[in-house]
Amino acid sequence: MSVQMGFFIALAAITLWSGYMVVAARLITHAAFYMALSFVSVAGIFILLNAEFLAAAQVLIYAGAVATIIIFAIMLSNVREIRSDADCPPGIIQRLSLNLRSERLGILPVVVGVIFGLAMAYVYLKAGWTTNAQPAFTNTTASIGQELFTTYAVPFEVASLLLLVAMVGAIILTIKEGK
Amino acid sequence: MTALFQWAADLISSLPKGWVVLLAALLKSIVIVLFVILNVMFMVWLERKVSARIQRRIGPNRVGRFGMWQLIADTVKLLGKEDIIPSMVDRWLFVLAPLVVFATSFLIWVVMPLGPNWETPANLNVGVLYLAAVTSFTILGVFMSGWGSNNKYSVVSSMRAAAVMMSYEIPQVLAVMAVAMVAGSLSLTDIVGAQSKVWYILLQPLAFIIFFISSFAELNRTPFDLAEAESELIAGYNVEYSGLRFAFFFLAEYANLLAMSALMATLFLGGWRPLFPLPGPIWFWGPVWFVAKTYFFVLLNMWVKWTLPRIRIDQLMEFCWKFLLPLSLLNIALTGLVVLARV
């Protein structure tokens, strides 16, 4: 087993575990921090795939901005606990068995996960990707920049316009009447 | 002696390649951690001395010559304190927060070129983007401590800190982008390489001013230290911490100051490039110049901190969004025009 494989297994385990804890955590704040952890470990997997630009963007946008804004929203709201004490018995084994039997934490995620996994497997088999170890580009950042400003300039600008509209909308919503 | 080296070389070449990379990375990290810790200890003493001089005091002068061993005494005191975890805190977040903040302050050094032939990992040629990404972990750590402490002063302080850091990160990153546009690369090694003729403080004065102002907000230091405004928030997000856990926050603040100063030296003062040639090999003088330039910014920061009063939070936010952000966009547009004209 190579070092890379070891890192991949560790990162994948952290991603899966934190992803599960996002829906299973008792406190909504903890769910937000678990989400940040899963974003960061996905960025680690991107680095293993030689996609350093994607990894940096993932941390910058998801862990740095999205997770922080979500924590902000949680702190400004009144919701604290999303599970009652009965949902969270002490002891990991009891809690896990209770969670797996419950509808929202056990059956539904498993069904959704299996469907998603099958869809991904179907895509993977259909696409017929070559699995050569050599990265296609040595400088991914430069090639991504080239593509963004030439081939995909219009979709890129449309996405930024959409974000601008959302931002203006959010500002309008916070303006108080009669001010 | 040669036999010993031969044995070590044989041992290393017999290992699989992945392990060699891992071992080299481990050694490099140990060097960096030692470098940062020693500098941080020196900076704590320096700050006390500088602030004392600015306020016409003498500063620590009892323990050792010039009070040099004061920090050792303080550290022993901090380590000897009882480890108190208040009963109503969110235990996991409370315990993890100082570690997240402390560990993050070391991450910048992964891509920092300390001298010539100081290779950054080839996988990370996104240097500048990496810097912007890892500094955002600090916000998460501050949130963890503020929320985990279960104290309303801590929560208010951590929200202020996060708001300030997130806002000022934007003009700061945009200022660095202008530098990257002139250098034609995101890698810090290339940015230093591009400054062989002229330093970027001359080519990008606007970017430097924006970056310098934003660095105070990012570091939570006066005049922008709204997160730990003693008069209104006691001590801010670390008010419930004591002993070793408090020491982590304290050391992280200085480690961040060192990293930010090193970054300014790299981006705007040519990093390890000498101002004038000195006799001797460049691999020796390079790091010396780098540290000297870093301490130039450290001292500048301390001078400002102990001279100016704190400003209000609404003034701080307005200054960022209504002045610095448009200015940094203007700088990018101007830089773009110049780069286009040159091509």
Interface residues (C-beta under 8 A of the other chain):
Chain A: S2 V3 Q4 L27 T29 H30 F33 A36 V40 A43 I47 N50 E52 F53 A55 A56 A57 V59 L60 A63 G64 A65 A67 T68 I71 F72 M75 N139 T141
Chain B: P16 G18 W19 V21 L22 D90 W92 L93 N123 L124 N125 V126 L129 Y130 A132 A133 V134 S136 F137 I139 L140 F143 M144 W147 V155 M159 A162 A163 M166 E169 L186
